[in-house]
């Protein structure tokens, strides 16, 4: 997928959300980097085209194709890039009991930049074909945390994670560099 297959930055709609800590979900409270959504970033995406594009940028490595887990979880060891390949689904970020949570319907071509510590889960697939490509920064391994008290030591390490030096989608000009 060439950069000409992306929505031009000048036309890209970007949403960003700071999500407050809730119970043992740190959300954006540690690094203060927002959840970012690049709306309709990839017109007419395919899994292989997205994976090829991400690999060509050299920032993240695609590691799976799947939907989203139906239980709130977060990663303490890495940030995450979720690219929606097909379908639509209602997603929750921040923990479903959190008054400051973000619920959004994700659709084909959307990209989510999920900072380490931000809880996320699938609430409802509104189209059965919902599929994402999940990617993580080069050299990082992801873990699974569920907002439990015994994860406090893992949560403390989030503060030391490096943020992106290059946008995983747009390279040196991308929105991730301006937050």
N, C-alpha and C positions, 0 to 999 in steps of 0.2 A: 504494500500500500504506500503510495507516494504521498508526500505532503500535500500534493494537489487534491488528494482524496479526502483530506480533512476539511472540516468547516474552517474557513479562514479566521484567523484570530480577530480580525476586525468585525466579524459577524458572530463570533462565538458568545453565547450567553453563559455566564458563569455565576453560580450561587455559592455563597460561603456561609458557614454556620459555626458559631462557637457554642459548644454544648456543655452545660455545667456538670461538674462531678455529681454523681448520684450513688449513694451507698459505696460499693467497692468497684464501681465503674468510673475510672478517672476521666474519661472522655477528653475534652480539649483543655482541661484545667492544668496540665503539667507543662506542656510546651507552648500552649496557646496558639497552636497552628490550627486553622479551621478545617472542618470537613469541606471539601471543594467538590462541586459538581459542574462538569463541562457538559452542558445540555446539547444533545444531538451532534456530538463531536465527530463521530464516524458515520457519514451517510452510507447506507447499504453495506454494513459490515459483514464479514465472515470471520469465523474463528482464526483461520490460517492467515488472513490478511491482517487482522489485529495483532496476532502474535509476531508476524514478520515485521510490522511497523515498530512494535515495542522493542524487538531485538535490534532493529536498525538504529534506534536511538541509544541503546547501550546503557540505559538507566535502570531498568527493571527487567526481570526475567519472568516470562509467563510460566506458571507452574500448574495450572489446572483449568479445566472447563467444567462448569457445574452451575447449579443454581446457588442460592444462599441458604445456609443453615437456618432452621426454624427456631433456634434457641439463641438468645443474646450471648455474644462472645466478643472478645477483643484480643488484640495481639500486643504483647509487651516487648517483643524483640524487633519489631519492624513496622514500618508504614505499609499500606496496601493500596494497590491500584486495581479497581474493578471496572472492566469494560463490558457493557451490555451488548451482547451479540444479537439476541433476538427476544421477542416477547415483551411482556410488561409485568411488573410486580410492585406491590406496595412493600416498601422497606422501612425499617425503624432504626434510627441511630440514636444512641444515648441511653437505651434501656426503656422498655415499654412502660414502666411505672414512673419514669422521670418526667416531671412537669415540663422540663426544658428539652424534651426529646424532639427529634425531627422525623416526621413521617412523610415520605415522598413516594410518588409512583415513578419508578424508573422505567425507561423505555429504550428501545433499540437505538444504539449509537451513543448513549450517555456514558460518561466516564466519572467515576467517583474516586477521589483521592482521599483515603481514609487514614488519618494520623494514628499512630500507635496509641492504644488506650481507649479509642472510641468504640463503644459497644455497638454492634450491628446485628440485625437478624431479618429474616423474611417474615412478613406478616401474612401476605397473601399473593399467590400467583394469579394475576388477572388474565393472563394468557398462558396456556400450558407449555408453550415453547420457550419459556424464560431460560436464558442461558447467558452466563458470564465467562469472561476470561479473567482469572485472578493472577496478579503479578506482584512481585516483591523486589525491592532494590537488590542490585547485584551483590552477591556475597552474604545476603541476609537469609536466615531461616526463620520461619514463622512458628509461633507457638499458639496454643489455645488457652485463653483464660475466660472464666465465667462469672467474674464479679464476686468471688468468695474471699472471706477474710484471710485465708491462708495464702493468698496471692500477693500480699502486701510487699514482699521483697521483690517480686517481679515488677510490680508497679513502680517502685522506686527507681528502677533502671531506665524507665522511659525517658527521664530527663536528659540522659546522656546520648540518646539516639540522634544521629545527624539527620538534618532535613535535606531535602533534595537541592543539589547544586545546579541541576539541569531539569527542566520539565520533562517528565517521562513521555509526553505526547508531542509537545511543540518545541522541545529543545531549549535553546538559549533565550527564547522570547516568551515562554509560557507563563500562564497565570500562577503556577505554583511558586514561582520566584518572587512574587510580589505580595506575599502574605507574611 
